[in-house]
Amino acid sequence: MIRLSALGDVAILVPVLRAVAGANPDVRFTIAAPPLLAPLFDDIPNADFLGVKKKQSALAIYRQLKSIGADAVADLHQINRVGRALSLLRLDALAHLSPLRVRRIHKGRLSRLLFLRHLRTSPRRPQWQRYLDVFRHLGLATPSIQNPEFKNHNPEFKNHIGLAPFAQHEGKIWPWEHTSALALMLAELGREVFLFGSQDEAPKLESLAAQHPNITSLAGKHTFKEELDIIRSLNVMVSMDSANMHFASALGVRVVSIWGATHPDFGFYGFGQHRSDALCADLPCQPCSSFGQKPCRYSDHRCLHAITPNQVYDKLLSPC
């Protein structure tokens, strides 16, 4: 199976593959994805990992995929470069009289207008279900995962809290003053707050951590595998609509998520998370973007400012 980006979309695959691999113990699975994410799949015994950089050419991707010797391919990305690589792979298989089965994900893209109409009746089909469809169409046994809210979310407010305040696009980032206020509020109450971010975000996170001994910045200090181990130990993660939401979800950790330009019902909500843990202002202008990259029409990201530190704190205290 191949999925080259984004990091969160690859993380959504983890619990699905764990279930499918368990239901098909005689099948050997290989995940072709960004090299960084290999540790996410470590606990799946009949799965291998092939590191494929997302910027590679179709020819380079083809050469890597050819080395696997696969009988079937699940295209979980459906982009042009991957499509061209798979066409070369199928031609090669035909030349050796061994037809290759390929099944592709159905993305089901909607315009914003159609999406808003759809939201009035029911949420959009989750990404994890679309992944499961591809495995089913390949003829694999697929377990019933009708209700992914499987975790025993503990309503008790405990000590170890992760806070991942950044995202790829500005339309998904909570105002910094809100992030700082929440972190300091939790720290003053004796909670241990762990800040997650990239090396580029480290200076900002370090400045916040310096304000209280109960706040620790992890940015740029650990390997990805080490960060996953820290996430696994958390009682709860506070995250934007970002990869960290999906990393925590893949590890069975409760996530209280904050939504701005995007929407939790668009199909990319954290696997196994309770819908009540998604905080969204639900303004008339929301959602304005599928991925959060479009500029705010009001230039103030009012949807994100509308969610206050006290609201997040109250959600952390409440059962989900």
TORPARO-772549 format. One line per field, with one value per residue (C-alpha): residue in three letters; chain; x, y, z. Coordinates in Angstrom, 1 decimal. Layout:
BEGIN
code ALA:...
unit A:...
east X:...
north Y:...
up Z:...
***
This chain:
BEGIN
code MET:ILE:ARG:LEU:SER:ALA:LEU:GLY:ASP:VAL:ALA:ILE:LEU:VAL:PRO:VAL:LEU:ARG:ALA:VAL:ALA:GLY:ALA:ASN:PRO:ASP:VAL:ARG:PHE:THR:ILE:ALA:ALA:PRO:PRO:LEU:LEU:ALA:PRO:LEU:PHE:ASP:ASP:ILE:PRO:ASN:ALA:ASP:PHE:LEU:GLY:VAL:LYS:LYS:LYS:GLN:SER:ALA:LEU:ALA:ILE:TYR:ARG:GLN:LEU:LYS:SER:ILE:GLY:ALA:ASP:ALA:VAL:ALA:ASP:LEU:HIS:GLN:ILE:ASN:ARG:VAL:GLY:ARG:ALA:LEU:SER:LEU:LEU:ARG:LEU:ASP:ALA:LEU:ALA:HIS:LEU:SER:PRO:LEU:ARG:VAL:ARG:ARG:ILE:HIS:LYS:GLY:ARG:LEU:SER:ARG:LEU:LEU:PHE:LEU:ARG:HIS:LEU:ARG:THR:SER:PRO:ARG:ARG:PRO:GLN:TRP:GLN:ARG:TYR:LEU:ASP:VAL:PHE:ARG:HIS:LEU:GLY:LEU:ALA:THR:PRO:SER:ILE:GLN:ASN:PRO:GLU:PHE:LYS:ASN:HIS:ASN:PRO:GLU:PHE:LYS:ASN:HIS:ILE:GLY:LEU:ALA:PRO:PHE:ALA:GLN:HIS:GLU:GLY:LYS:ILE:TRP:PRO:TRP:GLU:HIS:THR:SER:ALA:LEU:ALA:LEU:MET:LEU:ALA:GLU:LEU:GLY:ARG:GLU:VAL:PHE:LEU:PHE:GLY:SER:GLN:ASP:GLU:ALA:PRO:LYS:LEU:GLU:SER:LEU:ALA:ALA:GLN:HIS:PRO:ASN:ILE:THR:SER:LEU:ALA:GLY:LYS:HIS:THR:PHE:LYS:GLU:GLU:LEU:ASP:ILE:ILE:ARG:SER:LEU:ASN:VAL:MET:VAL:SER:MET:ASP:SER:ALA:ASN:MET:HIS:PHE:ALA:SER:ALA:LEU:GLY:VAL:ARG:VAL:VAL:SER:ILE:TRP:GLY:ALA:THR:HIS:PRO:ASP:PHE:GLY:PHE:TYR:GLY:PHE:GLY:GLN:HIS:ARG:SER:ASP:ALA:LEU:CYS:ALA:ASP:LEU:PRO:CYS:GLN:PRO:CYS:SER:SER:PHE:GLY:GLN:LYS:PRO:CYS:ARG:TYR:SER:ASP:HIS:ARG:CYS:LEU:HIS:ALA:ILE:THR:PRO:ASN:GLN:VAL:TYR:ASP:LYS:LEU:LEU:SER:PRO:CYS
unit A:A:A:A:A:A:A:A:A:A:A:A:A:A:A:A:A:A:A:A:A:A:A:A:A:A:A:A:A:A:A:A:A:A:A:A:A:A:A:A:A:A:A:A:A:A:A:A:A:A:A:A:A:A:A:A:A:A:A:A:A:A:A:A:A:A:A:A:A:A:A:A:A:A:A:A:A:A:A:A:A:A:A:A:A:A:A:A:A:A:A:A:A:A:A:A:A:A:A:A:A:A:A:A:A:A:A:A:A:A:A:A:A:A:A:A:A:A:A:A:A:A:A:A:A:A:A:A:A:A:A:A:A:A:A:A:A:A:A:A:A:A:A:A:A:A:A:A:A:A:A:A:A:A:A:A:A:A:A:A:A:A:A:A:A:A:A:A:A:A:A:A:A:A:A:A:A:A:A:A:A:A:A:A:A:A:A:A:A:A:A:A:A:A:A:A:A:A:A:A:A:A:A:A:A:A:A:A:A:A:A:A:A:A:A:A:A:A:A:A:A:A:A:A:A:A:A:A:A:A:A:A:A:A:A:A:A:A:A:A:A:A:A:A:A:A:A:A:A:A:A:A:A:A:A:A:A:A:A:A:A:A:A:A:A:A:A:A:A:A:A:A:A:A:A:A:A:A:A:A:A:A:A:A:A:A:A:A:A:A:A:A:A:A:A:A:A:A:A:A:A:A:A:A:A:A:A:A:A:A:A:A:A:A:A:A:A:A:A:A
east 0.0:1.2:0.5:3.2:1.5:0.3:1.8:-1.6:-3.2:-0.5:-1.1:-4.9:-3.8:-2.2:-5.3:-6.9:-3.9:-3.5:-7.0:-6.7:-3.3:-4.7:-7.6:-5.2:-2.3:-1.0:-0.7:2.5:1.9:4.4:3.7:5.3:5.3:7.7:10.7:10.1:6.8:8.2:7.9:4.2:3.9:6.3:3.7:2.2:4.0:3.1:3.9:7.2:8.0:9.4:10.6:9.5:10.2:7.1:9.0:10.4:9.7:7.2:10.2:12.0:8.7:8.3:11.8:11.2:7.8:9.2:11.7:8.8:7.5:3.9:0.9:-1.5:-1.3:-3.6:-3.2:-4.3:-3.1:-4.3:-2.0:-0.5:3.0:1.9:-0.6:2.3:4.5:1.7:1.1:4.8:4.5:1.5:3.3:6.2:4.0:2.2:5.6:6.3:2.8:1.8:-1.0:-0.9:-4.1:-4.4:-7.2:-7.4:-9.0:-12.1:-11.5:-15.1:-14.1:-16.9:-17.1:-17.6:-21.3:-22.0:-20.2:-22.2:-25.4:-24.2:-23.2:-26.9:-27.9:-24.8:-21.0:-18.7:-17.4:-14.2:-10.9:-10.3:-13.4:-12.2:-8.9:-10.9:-12.8:-9.6:-8.6:-12.0:-11.9:-8.6:-10.5:-8.9:-10.9:-11.8:-12.9:-16.1:-15.0:-18.5:-17.9:-14.3:-14.9:-13.4:-11.2:-12.2:-11.8:-11.2:-13.1:-10.7:-8.4:-4.9:-1.4:0.3:-1.1:0.3:-0.2:0.5:-0.3:0.8:-0.4:0.7:-1.6:-2.5:-6.2:-5.7:-3.5:-5.1:-3.9:-0.7:-2.0:-4.7:-2.1:0.1:-2.9:-4.0:-0.5:0.1:-3.4:-2.7:0.9:-0.3:-2.7:0.2:-0.2:2.8:2.4:4.5:4.8:5.1:6.4:9.1:12.7:11.5:8.9:11.3:12.2:8.6:7.9:11.0:10.0:6.7:8.3:10.7:7.7:6.9:8.8:5.8:6.0:8.4:9.2:10.0:10.6:13.8:15.0:13.9:13.6:10.2:10.1:10.9:8.1:5.7:6.7:6.0:2.6:1.7:2.3:0.0:-3.4:-4.7:-3.4:-4.7:-4.1:-5.1:-6.4:-2.8:-0.7:-0.3:-4.0:-3.6:-0.4:-2.1:-5.2:-3.1:-1.7:-5.1:-4.7:-7.6:-7.4:-9.2:-8.9:-9.4:-10.9:-10.8:-10.9:-11.5:-14.2:-14.2:-17.1:-15.1:-13.8:-10.3:-11.2:-9.0:-9.7:-11.4:-11.9:-15.3:-16.9:-17.7:-14.0:-13.8:-14.1:-15.5:-17.1:-19.5:-19.6:-21.6:-18.3:-17.0:-15.6:-13.9:-11.2:-10.7:-7.1:-6.9:-4.6:-7.1:-6.8:-9.5:-12.1:-12.2:-8.5:-8.9:-9.5:-12.4:-13.3:-10.1:-10.3:-13.8:-12.5:-11.2:-8.7:-11.4:-13.5:-10.6:-9.9:-13.6:-13.5:-10.4:-12.3:-15.5:-16.2:-16.3
north 0.0:3.5:6.8:9.5:12.5:14.1:12.8:12.7:10.8:8.1:8.0:7.3:4.1:2.7:1.4:0.3:-1.7:-3.1:-4.5:-5.7:-7.3:-9.1:-10.5:-11.6:-13.2:-15.1:-11.9:-9.9:-6.2:-3.5:0.2:2.6:6.0:8.8:7.2:9.3:7.4:3.9:3.7:4.1:0.6:-1.3:-3.2:-4.9:-8.3:-9.1:-5.7:-4.3:-0.6:0.9:4.5:6.5:10.2:12.1:14.4:11.5:11.1:8.5:6.5:6.5:5.4:2.6:1.3:1.2:-0.5:-3.0:-4.2:-5.4:-8.0:-7.4:-9.4:-6.4:-2.7:-0.5:3.0:5.1:8.4:8.6:11.3:11.5:10.5:7.4:6.6:6.8:4.6:2.0:2.0:1.1:-1.5:-3.1:-3.1:-4.8:-7.4:-8.2:-8.6:-11.4:-12.9:-12.0:-9.5:-7.0:-6.2:-2.4:-0.8:2.9:5.0:7.0:10.4:11.7:15.4:17.9:21.6:23.7:24.4:20.7:19.9:22.3:20.9:17.4:18.4:19.3:15.6:13.6:13.9:13.1:9.5:9.2:8.6:5.4:3.9:4.8:3.0:0.0:0.0:-0.4:-3.5:-5.0:-4.4:-6.3:-9.3:-9.2:-10.0:-6.7:-6.6:-4.8:-1.4:0.2:2.2:3.4:5.1:2.1:3.6:3.8:7.6:8.4:11.6:12.1:15.0:13.6:14.9:14.4:16.7:17.1:20.4:20.6:24.2:24.3:23.0:23.3:26.1:29.3:28.6:25.7:27.3:28.5:32.0:31.9:34.0:31.3:28.5:30.3:31.0:27.4:26.0:28.3:27.6:23.9:24.3:26.5:23.6:21.3:19.5:18.5:20.1:18.8:21.0:19.3:21.1:21.1:22.4:25.6:26.1:25.3:29.0:29.9:26.8:27.2:30.7:29.4:26.6:29.0:30.7:27.7:24.6:22.3:23.1:21.2:21.8:18.6:20.4:19.3:17.2:13.7:11.3:10.6:7.2:8.8:11.4:8.6:6.9:10.2:10.6:7.1:8.0:11.0:11.2:13.5:15.5:19.0:19.4:21.4:19.6:18.3:15.3:15.1:14.5:11.4:10.3:10.3:8.6:5.8:5.2:5.2:8.5:10.8:14.1:17.3:19.0:22.7:23.4:26.6:26.7:23.0:20.9:17.6:16.2:16.6:13.0:13.6:13.5:11.4:7.7:6.5:10.0:11.0:13.7:15.7:16.3:18.3:22.0:24.1:27.5:26.5:30.0:30.6:30.9:27.5:25.5:27.7:25.1:21.4:21.7:25.1:26.7:29.4:32.9:34.0:36.1:38.4:38.4:37.7:33.9:34.6:31.0:30.2:33.2:32.2:29.0:30.2:28.6:28.2:26.2:23.8:23.6:22.7:20.1:18.5:18.3:16.8:13.2:12.8
up 0.0:-0.8:0.8:0.5:2.3:4.4:7.6:9.3:6.4:6.7:10.5:9.9:8.1:11.2:13.1:9.9:8.8:12.3:12.1:8.5:9.0:12.1:10.0:7.3:9.1:6.1:4.0:4.0:3.9:2.9:3.6:1.2:3.0:4.1:6.0:9.1:9.9:10.0:13.9:13.6:12.2:14.4:16.3:13.2:12.9:9.3:7.9:6.4:5.8:2.6:3.0:-0.1:-0.2:-1.4:-3.8:-5.9:-9.6:-10.9:-12.2:-8.9:-7.1:-9.7:-9.1:-5.3:-5.6:-8.1:-5.4:-3.3:-5.8:-4.8:-5.9:-5.3:-4.6:-2.6:-3.9:-0.9:-2.3:-5.9:-7.2:-10.7:-9.9:-8.0:-10.9:-13.4:-11.2:-10.9:-14.7:-15.2:-12.5:-14.2:-17.6:-16.0:-14.4:-17.7:-19.4:-16.9:-17.3:-13.7:-13.8:-10.9:-9.0:-8.2:-6.3:-5.7:-3.0:-3.8:-2.4:-3.0:-3.2:-2.7:-3.3:-0.2:-1.2:-1.6:1.6:3.6:2.3:3.1:6.6:7.3:7.0:7.9:8.3:5.3:5.2:7.3:5.6:7.6:6.0:2.5:3.3:4.5:1.2:-0.8:1.2:0.8:-3.0:-3.1:-1.7:1.8:4.9:6.5:10.1:11.1:12.5:12.6:15.7:16.0:19.4:21.1:23.7:27.4:27.7:31.3:32.3:35.2:34.6:35.1:35.1:31.7:29.0:25.5:23.7:19.9:19.0:15.4:12.0:8.4:7.5:9.4:9.1:11.5:14.2:17.5:18.5:20.4:23.3:23.8:23.7:26.2:28.5:28.5:29.1:32.0:33.5:33.4:34.8:37.7:38.7:38.9:35.6:33.5:30.0:27.1:24.1:20.6:17.5:14.9:15.1:13.4:16.1:19.0:19.9:20.5:22.5:24.5:25.4:26.7:28.6:30.3:32.0:34.3:35.5:34.7:31.0:28.9:25.2:23.2:19.9:18.2:21.2:20.4:17.5:16.1:17.8:21.2:20.7:19.9:23.2:25.0:23.3:24.3:28.0:27.9:29.5:26.8:23.8:22.9:19.2:16.1:13.0:12.5:12.3:16.0:16.4:14.2:15.9:19.2:17.8:16.3:19.8:21.5:23.3:23.9:21.8:22.5:19.1:18.0:14.5:12.5:8.7:8.4:10.0:12.0:9.9:6.7:7.0:8.6:12.3:14.6:14.4:17.6:19.0:20.4:18.3:21.4:21.9:18.7:19.5:16.6:16.7:13.9:12.5:9.2:7.3:8.5:6.9:4.4:3.3:3.0:4.2:5.8:3.2:2.0:3.4:5.9:4.1:7.2:7.7:11.4:11.8:14.1:14.1:16.0:18.3:19.3:21.1:24.4:26.8:29.4:26.9:26.2:30.0:30.6:27.9:29.5:32.8:31.3:30.3:26.5
***
